[in-house]
Amino acid sequence: MSARLRFNTAHEVYEAFPTVYEDMTASPTGDPPLRFVEGLSRSETPEEAITFCAYMLPRREAVWWAHQCVTYNGAELSQEERDLVTVAESWVREPDEDHRRSALVAGMNAPIKTPGAWVALAAGWSGGSMAMDAEYPVPAPAHLTAKASNAAVLGALARVDVGRRAEILKAYVNGGVNLVSAA
């Protein structure tokens, strides 16, 4: 899966998603997004490259990227987490309302918001209504998929042994970049 990059500059990403200011300390620049990510990954807070990727990617690709990061390297996942990432994967493969709704319900019903639950919520918040009651729809805000994808990837990174953290962080960022650079 690859996608076309939607933004010409890092500043455009920040303009499209003002909530990124809450999630990052780096100020936007006029650099192309991929160059901006590269700079973030070499900064004192390379985790911000993950956050920026979550906002930079289109929703479907952001969910797929989060899914890949959470399941990367044969990560030990509970059966519940495997089920949560599977329901999100179903939405990525067939992004219709039924799959989105299933991901939303699964993520909302997860008793603990693990990285797998955040992947399901990222898919569930990708559009449509966040309300369980179809009679009173509540549109999902555009930034929620990015927030949930970011939480999933950072949560997965937190599980990594400290000695491998830099290597895995780089792999996660490269995975996000590859989704848009191959298009």
C-alpha positions as CSV (number, residue, x, y, z in Angstrom):
1,M,0.0,0.0,0.0
2,S,1.3,3.4,-0.9
3,A,-0.3,6.8,-1.0
4,R,0.3,10.2,-2.5
5,L,1.7,12.8,-0.1
6,R,-1.1,15.3,0.5
7,F,1.0,18.2,1.7
8,N,3.8,20.2,0.2
9,T,5.3,21.6,3.4
10,A,5.4,20.7,7.1
11,H,3.6,24.0,7.7
12,E,0.6,22.7,5.6
13,V,0.3,19.7,7.9
14,Y,0.2,21.9,11.0
15,E,-2.4,24.1,9.3
16,A,-4.6,21.1,8.4
17,F,-4.3,19.7,11.9
18,P,-3.9,22.4,14.6
19,T,-3.9,19.6,17.2
20,V,-0.4,18.7,16.1
21,Y,0.8,21.8,18.2
22,E,-0.5,20.0,21.3
23,D,1.4,16.8,20.4
24,M,4.8,18.2,19.3
25,T,7.2,20.8,20.4
26,A,8.8,21.2,17.0
27,S,7.7,24.3,15.1
28,P,6.6,23.8,11.5
29,T,8.8,24.8,8.6
30,G,8.5,25.3,4.9
31,D,10.4,22.1,4.3
32,P,8.7,19.3,2.4
33,P,7.1,16.8,4.9
34,L,9.6,14.0,4.3
35,R,12.6,16.3,4.9
36,F,10.9,17.6,8.0
37,V,10.4,14.0,9.3
38,E,14.1,13.3,8.6
39,G,15.1,16.3,10.7
40,L,12.8,15.3,13.5
41,S,14.2,11.8,13.5
42,R,17.7,13.3,14.1
43,S,16.5,15.7,16.8
44,E,16.6,15.5,20.6
45,T,13.1,14.2,20.5
46,P,13.0,11.7,17.6
47,E,9.6,10.4,18.8
48,E,8.2,13.6,17.2
49,A,9.0,12.0,13.8
50,I,6.4,9.3,14.7
51,T,3.9,11.9,15.7
52,F,4.4,13.9,12.5
53,C,4.0,10.7,10.4
54,A,0.7,10.0,12.0
55,Y,-0.6,13.5,10.9
56,M,1.1,13.4,7.5
57,L,-0.3,10.1,6.3
58,P,-3.8,9.8,4.9
59,R,-6.2,8.1,7.3
60,R,-6.2,4.6,5.8
61,E,-2.4,4.6,5.5
62,A,-2.0,5.9,9.0
63,V,-4.1,3.0,10.3
64,W,-2.1,0.5,8.3
65,W,1.2,2.0,9.4
66,A,0.1,1.8,13.1
67,H,-1.0,-1.8,12.6
68,Q,2.4,-2.6,11.1
69,C,4.3,-1.0,13.9
70,V,2.2,-2.7,16.6
71,T,2.7,-6.1,15.0
72,Y,6.4,-5.4,13.9
73,N,9.1,-7.9,14.8
74,G,6.7,-10.5,16.1
75,A,5.7,-8.4,19.0
76,E,4.0,-10.4,21.8
77,L,0.4,-9.5,21.7
78,S,-2.4,-10.9,23.8
79,Q,-5.3,-12.5,21.9
80,E,-7.4,-9.5,22.6
81,E,-4.8,-7.2,21.0
82,R,-4.5,-9.6,18.0
83,D,-8.3,-9.4,17.6
84,L,-8.2,-5.6,17.8
85,V,-5.4,-5.2,15.2
86,T,-7.2,-7.7,13.0
87,V,-10.5,-5.7,13.0
88,A,-8.5,-2.6,12.1
89,E,-6.7,-4.6,9.3
90,S,-10.2,-5.6,7.9
91,W,-11.1,-1.9,7.6
92,V,-7.8,-1.1,5.8
93,R,-8.4,-3.9,3.4
94,E,-12.1,-3.0,2.9
95,P,-12.7,0.5,4.2
96,D,-16.5,0.4,4.3
97,E,-18.8,1.5,7.0
98,D,-19.4,-2.0,8.5
99,H,-15.7,-2.5,9.0
100,R,-15.2,1.0,10.3
101,R,-18.0,0.5,12.8
102,S,-16.7,-2.9,13.9
103,A,-13.3,-1.3,14.6
104,L,-14.9,1.5,16.5
105,V,-16.9,-0.8,18.7
106,A,-14.0,-3.1,19.3
107,G,-11.7,-0.2,20.2
108,M,-14.3,1.5,22.5
109,N,-15.0,-1.8,24.3
110,A,-11.4,-2.6,25.0
111,P,-11.1,-2.4,28.7
112,I,-7.4,-1.2,28.5
113,K,-6.3,1.1,25.7
114,T,-3.3,-0.9,24.6
115,P,-1.5,-0.2,21.3
116,G,-3.9,-2.7,19.6
117,A,-6.9,-0.8,21.0
118,W,-5.6,2.5,19.6
119,V,-5.1,0.9,16.1
120,A,-8.8,-0.2,16.2
121,L,-9.8,3.3,17.3
122,A,-7.8,4.9,14.6
123,A,-9.8,2.9,12.1
124,G,-13.0,3.5,13.9
125,W,-12.4,7.3,14.0
126,S,-11.5,7.5,10.3
127,G,-14.9,8.9,9.3
128,G,-18.6,8.3,9.8
129,S,-20.1,8.8,13.3
130,M,-18.5,8.2,16.6
131,A,-21.9,7.7,18.3
132,M,-23.2,4.2,18.9
133,D,-26.7,5.6,18.3
134,A,-27.2,6.0,14.5
135,E,-30.1,8.4,15.1
136,Y,-27.8,11.0,16.6
137,P,-24.6,10.9,14.6
138,V,-21.5,12.6,15.9
139,P,-19.0,13.1,13.1
140,A,-15.4,12.0,13.9
141,P,-13.1,14.9,14.0
142,A,-10.4,14.7,11.2
143,H,-7.5,14.6,13.7
144,L,-8.6,11.6,15.7
145,T,-7.2,9.0,13.4
146,A,-3.8,10.7,13.7
147,K,-4.0,10.9,17.5
148,A,-5.0,7.3,17.8
149,S,-2.3,6.1,15.3
150,N,0.3,8.1,17.2
151,A,-0.8,6.6,20.5
152,A,-0.6,3.1,19.0
153,V,2.9,3.6,17.6
154,L,4.3,5.3,20.6
155,G,2.7,2.6,22.8
156,A,4.3,-0.1,20.7
157,L,7.7,1.8,21.0
158,A,7.3,1.9,24.8
159,R,7.3,-1.9,24.8
160,V,10.6,-2.1,23.0
161,D,13.8,-3.0,25.0
162,V,15.7,0.2,25.6
163,G,18.8,-1.2,23.8
164,R,16.8,-1.6,20.6
165,R,14.6,1.5,20.9
166,A,16.5,3.8,18.4
167,E,16.6,1.0,15.8
168,I,12.9,0.3,16.1
169,L,12.0,4.0,16.2
170,K,13.9,4.4,12.9
171,A,12.1,1.4,11.4
172,Y,8.7,2.8,12.5
173,V,9.5,6.2,10.9
174,N,10.8,4.6,7.8
175,G,7.6,2.5,7.5
176,G,5.5,5.7,7.6
177,V,7.8,7.5,5.1
178,N,7.7,4.5,2.7
179,L,4.0,4.6,2.5
180,V,4.1,8.0,0.9
181,S,7.5,8.1,-0.8
182,A,6.8,5.0,-3.0
183,A,3.7,6.7,-4.6
